[in-house]
Structure formats: structure tokens, C-alpha cells
């Protein structure tokens, strides 16, 4: 699969996509901001949730379903929804 096709597929299925480099995280497919604090940011990605944990977290940019976060990153977690929540 070509990189272009892979990226289009990732955006089409509303799954989280994260790029981490040093003290920066770029989250793609961000649909909704769920929690914002100095130590944690949680976003909804359509079918999943993404949690960024750290210190002095700052959202530098948010546009076109992409979020740029900087700070002292400690943890990146992905969560799904429970099957019983879907019923």
C-alpha cells in the first residue's frame, strides 16, 4: 500500500494516529477535546480515545482534526469503548 493510500485509509476509519518526537506529540483524527489539564489531555478520535500524560502540556495548534501538543511527555495511551456501551 502506498503511503498516500495508507494515510487516506487512517483518516477514513477515524482511528487515532500519533507522531511523537522529543517533547512534541502530533495527534491526527481529533474529533473532540474531552479533558484538558496541565498534566493530561484526552481527545476523542471517532472510535477511540487518546490520552497524553505529562507535565506542562500545552496545545500549540488545533486545526483540521490535527492537534500539536508540547510539554514533558510521560505517557501516551489509546482507549477503546466497551461493547456494552454500544448497545
LINSUL-V779315 format. One record per residue. RES is the residue in one small letter. PHI is phi in whole degrees, -180 to 180 (* if undefined). Layout:
BEGIN
res:RES phi:PHI
res:RES phi:PHI
END
This chain:
BEGIN
res:x phi:*
res:x phi:-70
res:x phi:-59
res:x phi:-62
res:x phi:-65
res:x phi:-64
res:x phi:-65
res:x phi:-63
res:x phi:-64
res:x phi:-59
res:x phi:-72
res:x phi:-70
res:x phi:-98
res:x phi:56
res:x phi:-100
res:x phi:-69
res:x phi:-140
res:x phi:-131
res:x phi:-121
res:x phi:-116
res:x phi:-150
res:x phi:60
res:x phi:-102
res:x phi:-130
res:x phi:-127
res:x phi:-113
res:x phi:-106
res:x phi:-108
res:x phi:65
res:x phi:-78
res:x phi:-99
res:x phi:-155
res:x phi:-85
res:x phi:-98
res:x phi:-142
res:x phi:-137
res:x phi:-146
res:x phi:-67
res:x phi:-112
res:x phi:-156
res:x phi:-130
res:x phi:-122
res:x phi:-125
res:x phi:-98
res:x phi:-109
res:x phi:102
res:x phi:-114
res:x phi:-137
res:x phi:-120
res:x phi:-123
res:x phi:-118
res:x phi:-114
res:x phi:-117
res:x phi:176
res:x phi:-119
res:x phi:55
res:x phi:-73
res:x phi:-135
res:x phi:-85
res:x phi:-84
res:x phi:-153
res:x phi:-146
res:x phi:-163
res:x phi:50
res:x phi:62
res:x phi:-127
res:x phi:-125
res:x phi:-108
res:x phi:-119
res:x phi:-123
res:x phi:147
res:x phi:-86
res:x phi:-76
res:x phi:-118
res:x phi:-157
res:x phi:-131
res:x phi:-130
res:x phi:-118
res:x phi:-124
res:x phi:-106
res:x phi:-101
res:x phi:-75
res:x phi:-59
res:x phi:-67
res:x phi:-72
res:x phi:-82
res:x phi:-79
END
